[in-house]
């Protein structure tokens, strides 16, 4: 993908950024430099390098799930809320 003024303008619009001409020009230049720097990795010969999946040993620690008795009951918890409707917590509408 070619990085140019149109690409930057499109990305700025998607990101809701306002960029002036100078900022856009500098951003094109900076991104091209970053891509060129990263593309140097393509020159490395990694044919005899085994992939690394973990850099340190990790072990999952598993435990049994247990249902423990709780001190609070439904009525006590509903009593802590501001508003209850039909035995449920009523919250403000979020759209």
Buried (B, 14 or more C-beta within 10 A) or exposed (E): EEBEEEBBEEBBEEEEEEBEEEEBEEBBEEBEEEEEEEEEEEEEEEEEEEEEEEEEEEEEEEEEEEEEEEEEEEEEEBEEEEEEEEEEEEEEEEE
